[in-house]
Amino acid sequence: MNRPQPVSRLHLAHALIDGEVLANVAVDVDASGRISAVSAGESRGAADAALDGLALPGFANTHSHAFHRLLRGRGDAEAGDFWAWRELMYRTAGRLNPDLYYVVARAFFAELLEAGYTVVGEFHYLHRRPDGGAYAPQGAMAEALADAAEGAGIRLTLLDTAYLRGGLDEVGNPVAGSKAQRPFLDTPGEWIARHAQLDAIAGPLVRRGAAIHSLRAVDPGDLPALLAAMDPDEPLHAHVSEQPAENAQVRAAYGLSPVEVLAERGVLSPRFTAVHATHLTDVDIGLLAETNSMVCMCPSTERDLGDGIGRARQLVEAGVGIAIGSDQHVVVDPFDECRQLEGHERLATGRRSLFEPRQLLAAGTSAGYRSLGWEGGVIAPGSLADLVVIDESSARTLGTEPATSWLSATAADVRHTVVGGAVVVRDGAHVAGAARDVLRTALEEVWK
């Protein structure tokens, strides 16, 4: 599609700024898509676009696997655990190629925008053909994701993921990759070569990052070469301590927790984000805090897969920044992810109001932007002009306190989404067509 062009001035009926709801807010946008000025009490007359509702900073989906969207509503009647679900995921990955992945991702990114996400961190490890052969070019699947993001109008940090072996067994021995894992597996040299090529995907909406799938899938001995191939400031993510079995396998292999291994190898730093981090020790939390590393929690997925309840309150008290992601996309709703940071803590402690609303909003917005390497997530001069506007009078938000009405909202309450000053969702639908319509086409193509 031809993306909508940025406007130079937005008029917002209401905006949540520094915890306060202001009326008639004008947001000026410069040529780079950043906010140059914010002022309240302004008339609509001089604005290029007027948006009714309550404006918030755009949300960051800090951890995504786009192709997992295909699994929603499949396998729910089957007993099992995370590891059983993983087998279904492998079979689904084997159905995709670059052309089909573009269709799926383009539809899914429209769904994200309609839900209020303005940037996504794609933890990308679907690199190869189903038989394990290489695409030409090697980064064809990554390029499909970048093209899909540009087409949909969402910001993307492409977290090019190293996935170098099948896993670890119960006593910590390496396991060769299975037939089902062939689309994911690289050698260190292959990952390094492809990662260098992915410099070419960068653009106004797309940036390159890196990821270590996990210490099950990457030998610590390979980390120095991988780290040397990355730009020193590009975002770096890794699955960490999602499952107790993962912790047990890593400890059996190396005598340390996953966080301790990563710390020993120099991976932890302000650019590093530990994804899930559900089963951390006190030592792990201390190491993450000391290195100014971050954590991305995915409450809807951790709930769906029975991963467990992470230690969000202890992380925040230690000074570790928390972001949110939707991971396998059983739910695409940033309001739900933020609410459940608090909700899971209530279940674990029997207490309420363990986080302030501003902390939950930061987890959904500015923390995710930081984790993904973008300057956004706030409505202030210098920030990217990425906004979401919600209905203030829906059946869910009606009667709520204005400054916290977003905590009562769902993705269905999103009226408008703005990326870089361009309105990409208007009146609840993507400007190129409602997400449900393009999703229907994509799903039919995959499952036919």
C-alpha beads as a LAMMPS data file, in Angstrom:
LAMMPS data file: protein, C-alpha beads

448 atoms
447 bonds

1 atom types
1 bond types

-500.0 500.0 xlo xhi
-500.0 500.0 ylo yhi
-500.0 500.0 zlo zhi

Masses

1 110.0

Atoms # bond

1 1 1 0.000 0.000 0.000
2 1 1 0.979 3.671 -0.228
3 1 1 1.526 4.548 3.417
4 1 1 -0.251 7.644 4.734
5 1 1 2.021 10.641 4.954
6 1 1 2.924 12.260 8.291
7 1 1 1.070 15.410 9.217
8 1 1 2.736 18.475 10.689
9 1 1 0.170 19.028 13.477
10 1 1 -2.180 16.667 15.309
11 1 1 -5.037 17.851 17.512
12 1 1 -5.898 15.471 20.360
13 1 1 -9.176 15.900 22.239
14 1 1 -7.465 14.525 25.361
15 1 1 -3.953 13.235 26.054
16 1 1 -2.369 11.543 29.062
17 1 1 0.881 13.383 29.735
18 1 1 2.941 12.873 32.900
19 1 1 0.008 11.173 34.582
20 1 1 -2.424 14.020 33.900
21 1 1 -5.202 14.185 31.311
22 1 1 -4.971 17.426 29.317
23 1 1 -7.612 18.732 26.905
24 1 1 -7.226 20.085 23.361
25 1 1 -3.597 19.098 22.955
26 1 1 -1.683 20.099 19.824
27 1 1 1.261 17.908 18.843
28 1 1 3.624 19.354 16.251
29 1 1 5.588 16.836 14.183
30 1 1 8.845 17.580 12.368
31 1 1 10.010 16.141 9.056
32 1 1 11.718 13.189 10.773
33 1 1 8.457 12.055 12.419
34 1 1 9.403 13.316 15.872
35 1 1 7.418 15.529 18.210
36 1 1 8.730 19.095 18.090
37 1 1 6.206 20.699 20.446
38 1 1 3.272 19.826 22.703
39 1 1 0.758 22.389 23.939
40 1 1 -2.632 22.171 25.661
41 1 1 -5.706 24.323 25.249
42 1 1 -5.310 24.636 21.472
43 1 1 -8.083 24.861 18.884
44 1 1 -8.581 22.302 16.154
45 1 1 -8.398 24.886 13.405
46 1 1 -4.677 24.764 12.646
47 1 1 -4.374 20.965 12.853
48 1 1 -3.917 18.683 9.848
49 1 1 -5.690 15.836 11.686
50 1 1 -8.036 15.925 14.684
51 1 1 -8.422 12.757 16.748
52 1 1 -11.154 12.335 19.357
53 1 1 -10.568 10.148 22.407
54 1 1 -7.761 9.798 24.938
55 1 1 -4.256 9.751 23.447
56 1 1 -1.491 7.683 25.006
57 1 1 2.059 6.978 23.862
58 1 1 2.202 4.139 21.358
59 1 1 2.747 0.677 22.848
60 1 1 5.791 -1.496 22.208
61 1 1 5.391 -5.221 21.566
62 1 1 8.891 -6.068 22.703
63 1 1 8.763 -9.810 22.017
64 1 1 7.006 -11.280 18.981
65 1 1 7.179 -14.362 16.782
66 1 1 4.906 -13.324 13.898
67 1 1 4.310 -16.836 12.580
68 1 1 3.014 -17.982 15.976
69 1 1 -0.142 -15.995 15.174
70 1 1 -1.056 -18.981 12.993
71 1 1 -1.357 -21.142 16.118
72 1 1 -4.078 -19.122 17.814
73 1 1 -7.058 -21.352 18.569
74 1 1 -5.236 -24.536 17.514
75 1 1 -4.349 -27.323 19.905
76 1 1 -6.237 -25.848 22.857
77 1 1 -8.256 -29.034 23.354
78 1 1 -5.113 -31.166 23.585
79 1 1 -3.491 -31.937 26.925
80 1 1 0.183 -31.150 27.341
81 1 1 2.639 -28.455 28.310
82 1 1 5.042 -25.988 26.714
83 1 1 7.043 -28.789 25.126
84 1 1 3.956 -30.329 23.482
85 1 1 2.952 -26.914 22.173
86 1 1 6.451 -26.532 20.731
87 1 1 5.952 -29.568 18.486
88 1 1 2.835 -27.958 16.989
89 1 1 4.833 -24.768 16.445
90 1 1 7.530 -26.695 14.564
91 1 1 4.973 -28.233 12.210
92 1 1 3.466 -24.820 11.506
93 1 1 6.838 -23.261 10.686
94 1 1 7.385 -25.928 8.062
95 1 1 4.479 -24.574 5.996
96 1 1 6.030 -21.157 5.312
97 1 1 8.245 -19.611 2.642
98 1 1 9.245 -15.948 2.105
99 1 1 6.254 -15.052 -0.082
100 1 1 3.752 -16.644 2.285
101 1 1 5.501 -15.250 5.347
102 1 1 5.148 -11.740 3.922
103 1 1 1.392 -12.247 3.611
104 1 1 1.098 -13.578 7.173
105 1 1 3.320 -10.894 8.709
106 1 1 1.691 -8.041 6.793
107 1 1 -1.720 -9.131 8.100
108 1 1 -0.435 -9.672 11.634
109 1 1 1.306 -6.282 11.768
110 1 1 -1.991 -4.638 10.819
111 1 1 -3.560 -6.470 13.767
112 1 1 -0.853 -5.084 16.055
113 1 1 -1.497 -1.537 14.864
114 1 1 -5.243 -1.863 15.371
115 1 1 -4.529 -3.042 18.932
116 1 1 -2.388 0.033 19.700
117 1 1 1.125 -1.312 19.184
118 1 1 3.341 1.081 17.232
119 1 1 6.641 -0.827 17.367
120 1 1 7.383 -4.555 17.425
121 1 1 10.493 -6.535 18.291
122 1 1 10.451 -9.581 16.026
123 1 1 12.486 -12.394 17.603
124 1 1 13.206 -13.920 14.201
125 1 1 14.559 -17.462 13.942
126 1 1 12.662 -18.859 10.945
127 1 1 15.633 -18.627 8.580
128 1 1 15.640 -21.608 6.231
129 1 1 13.515 -23.755 3.947
130 1 1 11.519 -26.579 5.576
131 1 1 14.150 -29.088 4.368
132 1 1 16.936 -27.029 5.958
133 1 1 18.258 -25.613 2.700
134 1 1 19.248 -21.969 2.426
135 1 1 17.115 -19.368 0.728
136 1 1 18.676 -17.066 -1.826
137 1 1 19.357 -14.547 -0.500
138 1 1 20.053 -16.031 2.937
139 1 1 17.996 -13.351 4.661
140 1 1 14.887 -13.777 2.505
141 1 1 12.625 -14.508 5.474
142 1 1 13.947 -11.490 7.373
143 1 1 13.437 -9.325 4.307
144 1 1 9.831 -10.547 4.097
145 1 1 9.270 -9.331 7.663
146 1 1 10.893 -5.964 6.959
147 1 1 8.801 -5.476 3.815
148 1 1 5.663 -6.449 5.741
149 1 1 6.395 -3.884 8.461
150 1 1 7.022 -1.148 5.905
151 1 1 3.808 -2.116 4.121
152 1 1 1.737 -2.048 7.284
153 1 1 3.361 1.103 8.658
154 1 1 4.640 -0.273 11.971
155 1 1 8.120 0.182 13.425
156 1 1 10.155 -3.024 13.511
157 1 1 13.315 -4.073 15.290
158 1 1 14.340 -7.274 13.493
159 1 1 16.031 -9.340 16.210
160 1 1 18.033 -11.724 14.017
161 1 1 18.218 -14.843 16.172
162 1 1 21.069 -17.322 16.503
163 1 1 19.659 -20.861 16.822
164 1 1 22.603 -23.225 16.490
165 1 1 21.605 -26.582 17.981
166 1 1 18.579 -28.630 18.935
167 1 1 18.846 -28.175 22.709
168 1 1 20.175 -29.885 25.833
169 1 1 19.143 -33.172 27.385
170 1 1 18.306 -33.665 31.062
171 1 1 21.946 -34.056 32.066
172 1 1 23.145 -31.091 30.014
173 1 1 24.472 -32.826 26.901
174 1 1 23.967 -31.047 23.546
175 1 1 21.190 -32.408 21.358
176 1 1 21.407 -32.335 17.566
177 1 1 18.639 -30.528 15.762
178 1 1 15.615 -32.577 14.777
179 1 1 14.023 -32.658 11.331
180 1 1 11.345 -30.267 12.600
181 1 1 14.029 -27.746 13.655
182 1 1 15.677 -27.532 10.242
183 1 1 14.049 -24.186 9.329
184 1 1 15.750 -22.580 12.367
185 1 1 19.252 -24.039 12.502
186 1 1 22.437 -22.174 11.513
187 1 1 26.111 -22.662 12.091
188 1 1 27.873 -19.723 13.781
189 1 1 29.427 -18.760 10.447
190 1 1 26.090 -18.813 8.657
191 1 1 24.489 -16.598 11.274
192 1 1 27.398 -14.142 11.156
193 1 1 27.277 -13.914 7.356
194 1 1 23.529 -13.412 7.250
195 1 1 23.550 -10.896 10.075
196 1 1 26.010 -8.719 8.157
197 1 1 23.753 -8.805 5.086
198 1 1 20.772 -7.639 7.140
199 1 1 22.283 -4.165 7.458
200 1 1 20.479 -3.553 4.177
201 1 1 17.001 -3.897 5.730
202 1 1 17.359 -0.700 7.784
203 1 1 15.003 2.149 6.932
204 1 1 12.823 4.801 8.567
205 1 1 10.622 2.107 10.158
206 1 1 13.028 -0.850 10.353
207 1 1 16.142 -1.482 12.434
208 1 1 18.344 -4.506 12.889
209 1 1 18.927 -6.122 16.271
210 1 1 20.222 -9.482 17.407
211 1 1 19.118 -12.338 19.621
212 1 1 20.451 -15.492 21.214
213 1 1 17.606 -17.959 21.079
214 1 1 18.546 -19.491 24.444
215 1 1 21.387 -21.315 26.115
216 1 1 19.675 -24.518 25.041
217 1 1 20.087 -23.507 21.398
218 1 1 23.450 -21.684 21.585
219 1 1 26.658 -23.011 23.145
220 1 1 28.293 -20.375 25.378
221 1 1 31.547 -21.094 23.562
222 1 1 30.037 -19.556 20.418
223 1 1 29.008 -16.327 22.137
224 1 1 32.290 -14.388 21.652
225 1 1 32.156 -14.792 17.870
226 1 1 28.466 -13.874 17.749
227 1 1 28.947 -10.801 19.934
228 1 1 31.876 -9.640 17.829
229 1 1 29.661 -9.733 14.722
230 1 1 27.053 -7.420 16.270
231 1 1 27.116 -3.646 16.335
232 1 1 28.035 -2.617 19.893
233 1 1 24.821 -0.662 20.374
234 1 1 22.267 -2.853 18.590
235 1 1 19.585 -4.363 20.829
236 1 1 20.355 -7.900 22.015
237 1 1 17.660 -10.217 23.403
238 1 1 17.557 -13.819 24.626
239 1 1 15.002 -16.265 25.982
240 1 1 16.037 -16.741 29.612
241 1 1 14.636 -19.041 32.318
242 1 1 11.222 -19.458 30.759
243 1 1 10.890 -23.026 32.042
244 1 1 12.246 -24.848 35.141
245 1 1 13.474 -27.598 32.802
246 1 1 15.574 -25.023 30.933
247 1 1 17.215 -23.897 34.170
248 1 1 17.916 -27.489 35.171
249 1 1 19.461 -28.331 31.784
250 1 1 21.689 -25.249 31.744
251 1 1 22.820 -25.835 35.319
252 1 1 23.580 -29.468 34.516
253 1 1 25.671 -28.386 31.525
254 1 1 27.511 -25.387 32.980
255 1 1 26.972 -25.371 36.740
256 1 1 25.264 -21.970 36.600
257 1 1 21.859 -20.438 35.928
258 1 1 21.238 -19.008 32.443
259 1 1 21.648 -15.433 33.717
260 1 1 24.911 -16.369 35.439
261 1 1 26.258 -17.934 32.224
262 1 1 25.324 -14.843 30.213
263 1 1 26.920 -12.586 32.831
264 1 1 30.112 -14.649 32.808
265 1 1 30.293 -14.315 29.007
266 1 1 29.791 -10.546 28.997
267 1 1 26.321 -10.574 27.438
268 1 1 24.501 -8.580 30.121
269 1 1 24.531 -4.820 29.473
270 1 1 22.156 -1.857 29.020
271 1 1 21.367 -3.094 25.494
272 1 1 20.400 -6.591 26.701
273 1 1 16.852 -7.803 27.400
274 1 1 16.084 -11.145 29.049
275 1 1 12.795 -12.445 27.650
276 1 1 10.324 -14.154 30.013
277 1 1 12.811 -14.457 32.916
278 1 1 10.076 -16.310 34.785
279 1 1 12.221 -18.489 37.036
280 1 1 14.975 -16.190 38.308
281 1 1 17.002 -16.486 41.481
282 1 1 17.910 -13.567 43.734
283 1 1 21.427 -13.747 42.280
284 1 1 20.003 -13.496 38.757
285 1 1 17.995 -10.396 39.648
286 1 1 21.073 -8.793 41.175
287 1 1 23.133 -9.436 38.036
288 1 1 20.475 -7.970 35.766
289 1 1 20.237 -4.885 37.975
290 1 1 24.012 -4.390 38.214
291 1 1 24.373 -4.408 34.434
292 1 1 21.304 -2.211 33.744
293 1 1 19.846 -5.036 31.683
294 1 1 16.113 -5.260 31.044
295 1 1 13.428 -7.953 31.206
296 1 1 10.524 -8.462 28.806
297 1 1 7.585 -10.327 30.298
298 1 1 4.789 -11.770 28.152
299 1 1 1.934 -12.368 30.613
300 1 1 -0.614 -13.679 28.115
301 1 1 1.809 -16.293 26.769
302 1 1 3.226 -17.209 30.155
303 1 1 -0.331 -17.763 31.307
304 1 1 -1.353 -19.708 28.189
305 1 1 1.655 -22.053 28.208
306 1 1 1.669 -22.571 31.955
307 1 1 5.146 -21.084 32.272
308 1 1 4.558 -19.679 35.750
309 1 1 4.450 -16.247 37.371
310 1 1 7.605 -14.161 37.132
311 1 1 9.077 -11.937 39.828
312 1 1 8.040 -8.571 38.407
313 1 1 7.799 -6.742 41.727
314 1 1 11.239 -7.893 42.866
315 1 1 12.745 -6.893 39.516
316 1 1 11.301 -3.387 39.694
317 1 1 12.414 -2.984 43.311
318 1 1 15.947 -3.958 42.234
319 1 1 15.876 -1.321 39.482
320 1 1 15.409 -3.622 36.484
321 1 1 13.282 -2.145 33.704
322 1 1 10.349 -4.310 32.550
323 1 1 8.779 -4.269 29.090
324 1 1 5.911 -6.344 27.696
325 1 1 5.407 -8.566 24.642
326 1 1 2.731 -10.845 23.247
327 1 1 5.155 -13.601 22.082
328 1 1 2.891 -16.297 20.593
329 1 1 -0.081 -13.901 20.204
330 1 1 -2.809 -15.918 21.860
331 1 1 -3.888 -12.385 22.805
332 1 1 -2.939 -9.180 20.972
333 1 1 -3.819 -6.545 23.539
334 1 1 -1.234 -4.288 25.210
335 1 1 -3.754 -3.167 27.828
336 1 1 -4.195 -6.782 28.929
337 1 1 -0.430 -7.404 29.047
338 1 1 0.084 -4.350 31.276
339 1 1 -2.861 -5.211 33.526
340 1 1 -1.591 -8.743 34.003
341 1 1 1.810 -7.602 35.229
342 1 1 -0.198 -6.409 38.203
343 1 1 -2.738 -9.253 38.048
344 1 1 -0.137 -12.000 38.247
345 1 1 1.466 -10.275 41.226
346 1 1 -1.911 -10.192 42.960
347 1 1 -2.299 -13.940 42.438
348 1 1 1.192 -14.589 43.766
349 1 1 0.984 -12.303 46.812
350 1 1 -2.693 -11.909 47.704
351 1 1 -2.251 -8.129 47.627
352 1 1 -3.504 -5.370 45.316
353 1 1 -2.001 -2.245 43.736
354 1 1 1.585 -3.450 43.743
355 1 1 2.422 -1.262 40.745
356 1 1 1.494 2.353 40.161
357 1 1 -0.406 2.989 36.913
358 1 1 2.513 5.050 35.592
359 1 1 4.813 2.046 36.073
360 1 1 2.476 -0.203 34.117
361 1 1 2.167 2.355 31.314
362 1 1 5.954 2.723 31.145
363 1 1 6.298 -1.060 30.844
364 1 1 3.990 -0.986 27.830
365 1 1 5.528 2.073 26.188
366 1 1 8.857 3.737 26.989
367 1 1 10.555 0.635 28.411
368 1 1 9.788 -1.339 25.270
369 1 1 11.006 1.471 23.038
370 1 1 14.272 1.532 24.966
371 1 1 14.654 -2.244 24.747
372 1 1 14.150 -2.134 20.968
373 1 1 16.512 0.778 20.354
374 1 1 14.008 3.552 19.548
375 1 1 13.493 6.941 21.204
376 1 1 9.779 6.894 21.884
377 1 1 7.037 5.853 24.234
378 1 1 6.291 9.307 25.661
379 1 1 4.330 12.321 24.422
380 1 1 7.074 14.930 24.639
381 1 1 9.340 16.952 22.348
382 1 1 12.116 14.834 20.881
383 1 1 10.142 11.601 21.094
384 1 1 8.903 9.780 18.023
385 1 1 5.353 10.858 17.180
386 1 1 3.861 7.426 17.873
387 1 1 0.453 7.526 19.584
388 1 1 -2.626 5.439 20.251
389 1 1 -6.036 7.005 20.892
390 1 1 -8.703 5.067 22.808
391 1 1 -12.464 5.491 23.084
392 1 1 -13.270 7.269 26.347
393 1 1 -16.928 6.222 26.351
394 1 1 -16.967 2.544 25.435
395 1 1 -18.752 -0.017 27.593
396 1 1 -15.365 -0.725 29.186
397 1 1 -14.037 2.786 29.777
398 1 1 -17.269 4.676 30.529
399 1 1 -17.314 5.999 34.080
400 1 1 -13.659 5.274 34.818
401 1 1 -11.237 7.804 36.252
402 1 1 -9.796 9.654 33.227
403 1 1 -6.118 9.229 34.103
404 1 1 -6.460 5.461 34.556
405 1 1 -9.238 4.716 32.066
406 1 1 -6.692 2.984 29.823
407 1 1 -6.405 0.269 32.495
408 1 1 -10.059 -0.563 31.837
409 1 1 -9.640 -0.547 28.066
410 1 1 -8.994 -3.405 25.679
411 1 1 -7.601 -3.497 22.163
412 1 1 -11.190 -3.170 20.928
413 1 1 -11.233 0.386 22.298
414 1 1 -8.417 1.625 20.041
415 1 1 -9.816 4.266 17.687
416 1 1 -6.682 5.660 16.054
417 1 1 -2.986 4.755 15.830
418 1 1 -0.269 7.161 14.730
419 1 1 3.278 6.184 13.712
420 1 1 5.773 8.939 13.009
421 1 1 2.953 11.443 12.684
422 1 1 1.083 9.323 10.106
423 1 1 -2.402 8.064 10.990
424 1 1 -2.249 4.339 10.109
425 1 1 -5.397 3.267 11.975
426 1 1 -8.471 5.471 11.794
427 1 1 -11.816 4.773 13.447
428 1 1 -10.652 1.352 14.575
429 1 1 -9.505 -0.008 11.210
430 1 1 -6.181 -0.046 9.407
431 1 1 -6.216 2.501 6.600
432 1 1 -5.435 -0.226 4.017
433 1 1 -8.352 -2.373 5.193
434 1 1 -9.499 -3.945 8.446
435 1 1 -6.979 -6.398 9.890
436 1 1 -9.580 -9.154 10.128
437 1 1 -9.987 -9.122 6.337
438 1 1 -6.287 -9.403 5.518
439 1 1 -5.846 -11.934 8.320
440 1 1 -8.629 -14.075 6.880
441 1 1 -6.875 -14.124 3.502
442 1 1 -3.507 -14.972 5.049
443 1 1 -4.885 -17.765 7.229
444 1 1 -6.767 -19.314 4.347
445 1 1 -3.577 -19.297 2.270
446 1 1 -1.537 -21.048 4.973
447 1 1 -4.051 -23.708 5.962
448 1 1 -5.497 -24.540 2.545

Bonds

1 1 1 2
2 1 2 3
3 1 3 4
4 1 4 5
5 1 5 6
6 1 6 7
7 1 7 8
8 1 8 9
9 1 9 10
10 1 10 11
11 1 11 12
12 1 12 13
13 1 13 14
14 1 14 15
15 1 15 16
16 1 16 17
17 1 17 18
18 1 18 19
19 1 19 20
20 1 20 21
21 1 21 22
22 1 22 23
23 1 23 24
24 1 24 25
25 1 25 26
26 1 26 27
27 1 27 28
28 1 28 29
29 1 29 30
30 1 30 31
31 1 31 32
32 1 32 33
33 1 33 34
34 1 34 35
35 1 35 36
36 1 36 37
37 1 37 38
38 1 38 39
39 1 39 40
40 1 40 41
41 1 41 42
42 1 42 43
43 1 43 44
44 1 44 45
45 1 45 46
46 1 46 47
47 1 47 48
48 1 48 49
49 1 49 50
50 1 50 51
51 1 51 52
52 1 52 53
53 1 53 54
54 1 54 55
55 1 55 56
56 1 56 57
57 1 57 58
58 1 58 59
59 1 59 60
60 1 60 61
61 1 61 62
62 1 62 63
63 1 63 64
64 1 64 65
65 1 65 66
66 1 66 67
67 1 67 68
68 1 68 69
69 1 69 70
70 1 70 71
71 1 71 72
72 1 72 73
73 1 73 74
74 1 74 75
75 1 75 76
76 1 76 77
77 1 77 78
78 1 78 79
79 1 79 80
80 1 80 81
81 1 81 82
82 1 82 83
83 1 83 84
84 1 84 85
85 1 85 86
86 1 86 87
87 1 87 88
88 1 88 89
89 1 89 90
90 1 90 91
91 1 91 92
92 1 92 93
93 1 93 94
94 1 94 95
95 1 95 96
96 1 96 97
97 1 97 98
98 1 98 99
99 1 99 100
100 1 100 101
101 1 101 102
102 1 102 103
103 1 103 104
104 1 104 105
105 1 105 106
106 1 106 107
107 1 107 108
108 1 108 109
109 1 109 110
110 1 110 111
111 1 111 112
112 1 112 113
113 1 113 114
114 1 114 115
115 1 115 116
116 1 116 117
117 1 117 118
118 1 118 119
119 1 119 120
120 1 120 121
121 1 121 122
122 1 122 123
123 1 123 124
124 1 124 125
125 1 125 126
126 1 126 127
127 1 127 128
128 1 128 129
129 1 129 130
130 1 130 131
131 1 131 132
132 1 132 133
133 1 133 134
134 1 134 135
135 1 135 136
136 1 136 137
137 1 137 138
138 1 138 139
139 1 139 140
140 1 140 141
141 1 141 142
142 1 142 143
143 1 143 144
144 1 144 145
145 1 145 146
146 1 146 147
147 1 147 148
148 1 148 149
149 1 149 150
150 1 150 151
151 1 151 152
152 1 152 153
153 1 153 154
154 1 154 155
155 1 155 156
156 1 156 157
157 1 157 158
158 1 158 159
159 1 159 160
160 1 160 161
161 1 161 162
162 1 162 163
163 1 163 164
164 1 164 165
165 1 165 166
166 1 166 167
167 1 167 168
168 1 168 169
169 1 169 170
170 1 170 171
171 1 171 172
172 1 172 173
173 1 173 174
174 1 174 175
175 1 175 176
176 1 176 177
177 1 177 178
178 1 178 179
179 1 179 180
180 1 180 181
181 1 181 182
182 1 182 183
183 1 183 184
184 1 184 185
185 1 185 186
186 1 186 187
187 1 187 188
188 1 188 189
189 1 189 190
190 1 190 191
191 1 191 192
192 1 192 193
193 1 193 194
194 1 194 195
195 1 195 196
196 1 196 197
197 1 197 198
198 1 198 199
199 1 199 200
200 1 200 201
201 1 201 202
202 1 202 203
203 1 203 204
204 1 204 205
205 1 205 206
206 1 206 207
207 1 207 208
208 1 208 209
209 1 209 210
210 1 210 211
211 1 211 212
212 1 212 213
213 1 213 214
214 1 214 215
215 1 215 216
216 1 216 217
217 1 217 218
218 1 218 219
219 1 219 220
220 1 220 221
221 1 221 222
222 1 222 223
223 1 223 224
224 1 224 225
225 1 225 226
226 1 226 227
227 1 227 228
228 1 228 229
229 1 229 230
230 1 230 231
231 1 231 232
232 1 232 233
233 1 233 234
234 1 234 235
235 1 235 236
236 1 236 237
237 1 237 238
238 1 238 239
239 1 239 240
240 1 240 241
241 1 241 242
242 1 242 243
243 1 243 244
244 1 244 245
245 1 245 246
246 1 246 247
247 1 247 248
248 1 248 249
249 1 249 250
250 1 250 251
251 1 251 252
252 1 252 253
253 1 253 254
254 1 254 255
255 1 255 256
256 1 256 257
257 1 257 258
258 1 258 259
259 1 259 260
260 1 260 261
261 1 261 262
262 1 262 263
263 1 263 264
264 1 264 265
265 1 265 266
266 1 266 267
267 1 267 268
268 1 268 269
269 1 269 270
270 1 270 271
271 1 271 272
272 1 272 273
273 1 273 274
274 1 274 275
275 1 275 276
276 1 276 277
277 1 277 278
278 1 278 279
279 1 279 280
280 1 280 281
281 1 281 282
282 1 282 283
283 1 283 284
284 1 284 285
285 1 285 286
286 1 286 287
287 1 287 288
288 1 288 289
289 1 289 290
290 1 290 291
291 1 291 292
292 1 292 293
293 1 293 294
294 1 294 295
295 1 295 296
296 1 296 297
297 1 297 298
298 1 298 299
299 1 299 300
300 1 300 301
301 1 301 302
302 1 302 303
303 1 303 304
304 1 304 305
305 1 305 306
306 1 306 307
307 1 307 308
308 1 308 309
309 1 309 310
310 1 310 311
311 1 311 312
312 1 312 313
313 1 313 314
314 1 314 315
315 1 315 316
316 1 316 317
317 1 317 318
318 1 318 319
319 1 319 320
320 1 320 321
321 1 321 322
322 1 322 323
323 1 323 324
324 1 324 325
325 1 325 326
326 1 326 327
327 1 327 328
328 1 328 329
329 1 329 330
330 1 330 331
331 1 331 332
332 1 332 333
333 1 333 334
334 1 334 335
335 1 335 336
336 1 336 337
337 1 337 338
338 1 338 339
339 1 339 340
340 1 340 341
341 1 341 342
342 1 342 343
343 1 343 344
344 1 344 345
345 1 345 346
346 1 346 347
347 1 347 348
348 1 348 349
349 1 349 350
350 1 350 351
351 1 351 352
352 1 352 353
353 1 353 354
354 1 354 355
355 1 355 356
356 1 356 357
357 1 357 358
358 1 358 359
359 1 359 360
360 1 360 361
361 1 361 362
362 1 362 363
363 1 363 364
364 1 364 365
365 1 365 366
366 1 366 367
367 1 367 368
368 1 368 369
369 1 369 370
370 1 370 371
371 1 371 372
372 1 372 373
373 1 373 374
374 1 374 375
375 1 375 376
376 1 376 377
377 1 377 378
378 1 378 379
379 1 379 380
380 1 380 381
381 1 381 382
382 1 382 383
383 1 383 384
384 1 384 385
385 1 385 386
386 1 386 387
387 1 387 388
388 1 388 389
389 1 389 390
390 1 390 391
391 1 391 392
392 1 392 393
393 1 393 394
394 1 394 395
395 1 395 396
396 1 396 397
397 1 397 398
398 1 398 399
399 1 399 400
400 1 400 401
401 1 401 402
402 1 402 403
403 1 403 404
404 1 404 405
405 1 405 406
406 1 406 407
407 1 407 408
408 1 408 409
409 1 409 410
410 1 410 411
411 1 411 412
412 1 412 413
413 1 413 414
414 1 414 415
415 1 415 416
416 1 416 417
417 1 417 418
418 1 418 419
419 1 419 420
420 1 420 421
421 1 421 422
422 1 422 423
423 1 423 424
424 1 424 425
425 1 425 426
426 1 426 427
427 1 427 428
428 1 428 429
429 1 429 430
430 1 430 431
431 1 431 432
432 1 432 433
433 1 433 434
434 1 434 435
435 1 435 436
436 1 436 437
437 1 437 438
438 1 438 439
439 1 439 440
440 1 440 441
441 1 441 442
442 1 442 443
443 1 443 444
444 1 444 445
445 1 445 446
446 1 446 447
447 1 447 448
